[in-house]
Amino acid sequence: MTPITEQPSLYDHLEQRSVEELTKYINQEDEKVAKTIEGVLPSINNLITAIVDKLNAGGRMFYIGAGSGGRLSVLDVIELPTTYGIPKGIVNVILAGGIDRLADALEEKEDDLHEAWTKLGAAEVSTKDIVIGISASGTTPFVLEGLKKCREMNISTGCIVSNPSTPTAALADYPVEVVTGPEFITGSTRMKCGTAQKMIFDMISTTVMIRLGRVEGNQMTNVKLINDKIVDRAVKMLMNRAGLENYEEAKQILMKHGSVSQALRSM
C-alpha cells in the first residue's frame, strides 16, 4: 500500500493552472492542517506532559530528524534560549548531516543508520532525557535507528509522523500521527506535512516553556536582553508589571538584574 504522504495529489495538470487557481488550491489544502492537528491534540498533550516531566526532573529533550522536518525543528529550538532565557543544551536537535550543514539539504543522510545514535551518545543521552523522532514518512532510517537504540537503552521516546501505523510510531512511547493527506505536489512533504510539523513544534516549545515557568501572564519575562528592541520591550514590560512610571529608572533596574523576571523578584 502506498503511504499517504506518497499518494497522488488531488489536483492535476498544474502547469496549465493560473496563479489564482494554484494559490486557491494550495490554500484549500493548508486549511486542512489545523483541523487534522485538532484531532490529535490528546497525543500532543501526552507528549508535552512527558517532556515537562523530564525537564522538571533535570533531563533534556532531543529532536532527531532529517529533511524538512529536521530543519524546521532546528529553527524552533534555536529561538528558545533567547526567547525564554533557558540554558543552551536543555532542548536540542540531532539533524542528519549536522546542524552546521543546515542549508545544504543533505537528503542522502536520511539513510545513515548510525549518525543519530552516535551523536546522541556523544551528548551522553540517558534515561533522564526524552528523544523525539521527526519523520513525515515514518520510515526514515536515520530516525528509526535512533529511536530503536533509545528503546534498547530504556530512554523515553516520542515521534511526529504523517502516516498511520508506521515503524517510527511503533518505537515511540508518545507517538503523534498527524495525517494531513496527499500533498499538493505529489510527495512534497515540505508542504502540508511541514506546516503541520511547524505548528506542532510551536505548540510543544511554547507550552513546555509556559509549564516550566518561563512565561508570566502572557509575556516573555525571561527574554534575554540581546538588542535594543528587546531591551525596550522588556523595560516597558517591567514598567507595566511593577507599576513603574520612569522609563530610565525601570531600565536601570532591568539591566542590573538581567531579566524582567529577576527584576520583579527583587522588588
C-alpha positions as CSV (number, residue, x, y, z in Angstrom):
1,M,0.0,0.0,0.0
2,T,1.3,3.4,-0.9
3,P,1.9,5.7,2.1
4,I,-0.5,8.6,2.3
5,T,2.4,11.0,2.0
6,E,3.3,9.5,-1.4
7,Q,-0.2,9.2,-2.8
8,P,-1.1,11.3,-5.9
9,S,-2.2,14.9,-5.4
10,L,-5.9,15.6,-5.6
11,Y,-5.0,18.1,-8.3
12,D,-3.5,17.6,-11.8
13,H,-2.4,19.4,-14.8
14,L,-0.9,22.1,-12.5
15,E,1.3,23.5,-15.3
16,Q,-2.0,24.6,-17.0
17,R,-3.4,26.4,-14.0
18,S,-3.4,30.1,-13.4
19,V,-1.7,31.8,-10.5
20,E,-5.1,32.4,-9.0
21,E,-6.1,28.8,-9.2
22,L,-2.8,27.5,-7.8
23,T,-2.9,29.7,-4.7
24,K,-6.5,28.9,-4.2
25,Y,-5.9,25.1,-4.3
26,I,-2.8,25.4,-2.0
27,N,-4.7,27.4,0.5
28,Q,-7.5,24.8,0.4
29,E,-5.1,22.1,1.3
30,D,-3.4,24.3,4.1
31,E,-6.9,24.7,5.7
32,K,-6.9,21.0,6.4
33,V,-3.8,21.1,8.5
34,A,-5.2,22.8,11.7
35,K,-8.3,20.6,11.7
36,T,-6.1,17.5,11.4
37,I,-3.9,18.7,14.3
38,E,-7.1,19.3,16.4
39,G,-7.9,15.6,16.1
40,V,-4.5,14.5,17.6
41,L,-4.3,17.1,20.4
42,P,-4.6,14.3,23.1
43,S,-1.5,12.7,21.7
44,I,0.3,16.0,21.5
45,N,-0.7,16.7,25.1
46,N,0.6,13.4,26.3
47,L,4.0,14.1,24.6
48,I,4.2,17.6,26.1
49,T,3.4,16.3,29.6
50,A,6.2,13.7,29.3
51,I,8.6,16.4,28.1
52,V,7.7,18.7,31.0
53,D,8.2,15.9,33.5
54,K,11.6,15.1,32.1
55,L,12.8,18.7,32.0
56,N,11.5,19.4,35.5
57,A,13.5,16.4,36.8
58,G,16.7,17.8,35.3
59,G,16.6,15.9,32.0
60,R,16.8,17.2,28.4
61,M,14.8,16.9,25.2
62,F,16.3,15.9,21.8
63,Y,14.6,16.0,18.4
64,I,16.2,13.7,15.9
65,G,15.2,14.4,12.3
66,A,16.2,14.7,8.6
67,G,15.0,16.7,5.7
68,S,12.4,19.5,6.0
69,G,11.1,18.3,9.4
70,G,14.5,18.1,10.9
71,R,15.4,21.6,9.7
72,L,12.1,23.0,11.0
73,S,12.9,21.6,14.4
74,V,16.3,23.4,14.4
75,L,14.6,26.7,13.6
76,D,12.2,26.2,16.6
77,V,14.9,25.1,19.1
78,I,17.5,27.9,18.3
79,E,14.9,30.5,19.4
80,L,14.3,29.1,22.9
81,P,17.4,30.3,24.8
82,T,16.8,33.9,23.8
83,T,13.0,34.0,24.0
84,Y,12.7,32.1,27.3
85,G,16.1,32.5,28.9
86,I,16.8,28.8,29.2
87,P,20.3,27.5,29.2
88,K,21.5,26.1,25.9
89,G,21.5,22.3,25.9
90,I,18.2,21.8,27.6
91,V,16.3,21.4,24.2
92,N,18.4,20.0,21.4
93,V,18.3,18.8,17.8
94,I,20.2,15.9,16.2
95,L,20.0,16.7,12.5
96,A,21.0,14.3,9.8
97,G,24.2,15.7,8.3
98,G,24.7,18.1,11.2
99,I,23.2,21.5,12.1
100,D,26.3,23.2,10.7
101,R,25.2,21.8,7.3
102,L,21.6,23.1,7.7
103,A,21.4,25.0,4.5
104,D,23.0,22.1,2.4
105,A,19.9,19.9,2.4
106,L,21.9,16.6,2.7
107,E,18.9,14.4,2.0
108,E,21.1,11.4,1.4
109,K,22.0,11.5,5.2
110,E,18.4,10.3,5.9
111,D,19.7,6.8,5.2
112,D,22.5,6.9,7.7
113,L,21.9,4.1,10.2
114,H,24.5,5.2,12.8
115,E,24.7,9.0,12.9
116,A,21.7,9.6,15.2
117,W,22.8,7.3,17.9
118,T,26.5,8.3,17.6
119,K,25.5,12.0,18.2
120,L,23.1,11.1,21.0
121,G,25.9,9.1,22.6
122,A,28.3,12.0,22.3
123,A,25.7,14.1,24.1
124,E,25.6,11.5,26.8
125,V,21.9,10.9,26.4
126,S,20.4,8.9,29.3
127,T,17.2,7.7,30.8
128,K,16.7,11.2,32.3
129,D,16.1,12.5,28.8
130,I,13.4,12.2,26.1
131,V,14.1,11.8,22.4
132,I,11.6,12.7,19.7
133,G,11.8,11.4,16.1
134,I,10.6,13.6,13.3
135,S,9.7,11.8,10.1
136,A,6.9,12.6,7.7
137,S,7.0,9.1,6.1
138,G,7.5,7.4,9.5
139,T,10.2,5.2,7.8
140,T,13.3,7.4,7.7
141,P,16.3,5.1,8.6
142,F,18.2,7.9,10.5
143,V,15.2,8.4,12.8
144,L,14.2,4.7,13.1
145,E,17.6,3.6,14.1
146,G,18.0,6.4,16.6
147,L,14.7,5.6,18.3
148,K,15.4,1.8,18.2
149,K,18.7,2.3,20.2
150,C,16.9,4.6,22.6
151,R,14.3,1.9,23.3
152,E,17.0,-0.6,23.9
153,M,18.5,1.7,26.4
154,N,15.2,2.4,28.1
155,I,15.2,6.1,27.1
156,S,11.8,7.7,26.7
157,T,10.8,8.4,23.1
158,G,8.2,10.3,21.1
159,C,7.6,11.0,17.4
160,I,5.8,13.2,15.0
161,V,4.9,11.3,11.8
162,S,2.4,11.9,8.9
163,N,1.4,8.4,8.1
164,P,-0.6,6.0,10.2
165,S,0.8,2.8,11.8
166,T,4.4,3.5,10.9
167,P,7.6,1.8,12.2
168,T,8.6,5.0,13.8
169,A,5.3,5.3,15.8
170,A,5.7,1.7,16.9
171,L,9.1,2.6,18.5
172,A,7.7,5.7,20.3
173,D,6.3,5.8,23.8
174,Y,4.4,9.0,22.9
175,P,3.5,8.9,19.2
176,V,1.9,11.8,17.3
177,E,0.4,10.7,14.0
178,V,-0.8,13.8,12.2
179,V,-2.1,12.5,8.8
180,T,-2.7,15.5,6.6
181,G,-3.3,13.6,3.3
182,P,-1.7,13.7,-0.1
183,E,0.4,16.7,-0.8
184,F,-0.5,19.4,-3.4
185,I,2.7,18.4,-5.3
186,T,2.8,14.6,-5.0
187,G,5.3,13.5,-2.3
188,S,6.4,17.1,-1.5
189,T,6.2,16.7,2.3
190,R,7.7,20.2,2.8
191,M,4.2,21.5,2.2
192,K,1.3,20.2,4.4
193,C,3.5,17.9,6.4
194,G,6.0,20.7,7.0
195,T,3.2,23.1,8.0
196,A,1.8,20.6,10.5
197,Q,5.3,20.0,11.9
198,K,5.9,23.7,12.4
199,M,2.6,24.2,14.1
200,I,3.3,21.2,16.5
201,F,6.8,22.4,17.2
202,D,5.3,25.8,18.2
203,M,2.8,24.0,20.4
204,I,5.4,21.9,22.1
205,S,8.0,24.5,22.8
206,T,5.6,27.3,23.8
207,T,3.5,25.0,26.1
208,V,6.6,23.4,27.6
209,M,8.2,26.8,28.4
210,I,5.0,28.1,30.0
211,R,4.7,25.0,32.2
212,L,8.4,25.4,33.2
213,G,7.6,28.9,34.4
214,R,9.3,30.9,31.7
215,V,6.2,33.0,31.0
216,E,4.3,35.2,33.4
217,G,0.9,36.4,32.4
218,N,1.2,36.3,28.7
219,Q,4.7,37.8,28.5
220,M,8.3,36.7,27.9
221,T,9.6,37.8,31.3
222,N,12.8,35.8,30.9
223,V,13.8,37.0,27.5
224,K,17.5,37.6,27.0
225,L,18.4,41.3,26.6
226,I,20.3,40.9,23.4
227,N,19.4,44.0,21.4
228,D,17.8,47.5,21.7
229,K,14.4,46.3,20.6
230,I,14.2,43.6,23.2
231,V,15.6,45.8,25.9
232,D,12.9,48.4,25.1
233,R,10.2,45.8,25.2
234,A,11.5,44.4,28.5
235,V,11.6,47.9,30.1
236,K,8.0,48.6,29.1
237,M,7.1,45.1,30.4
238,L,8.7,45.8,33.7
239,M,7.1,49.2,34.0
240,N,3.7,47.7,33.3
241,R,4.1,44.7,35.7
242,A,5.8,46.7,38.5
243,G,3.8,49.9,38.2
244,L,6.9,51.9,37.5
245,E,6.4,55.3,35.7
246,N,10.0,56.4,35.0
247,Y,11.5,54.7,31.9
248,E,15.1,55.2,32.8
249,E,14.6,54.0,36.4
250,A,13.0,50.9,35.1
251,K,15.8,50.3,32.6
252,Q,18.4,50.6,35.3
253,I,16.6,48.1,37.4
254,L,16.2,45.7,34.5
255,M,19.8,45.9,33.4
256,K,21.0,45.3,37.0
257,H,19.0,42.1,37.3
258,G,19.2,40.9,33.7
259,S,15.6,40.0,33.1
260,V,12.1,41.2,33.9
261,S,11.5,38.1,36.0
262,Q,14.6,38.6,38.2
263,A,13.8,42.3,38.5
264,L,10.3,41.6,39.7
265,R,11.6,39.1,42.2
266,S,13.9,41.8,43.6
267,M,11.1,44.2,44.4
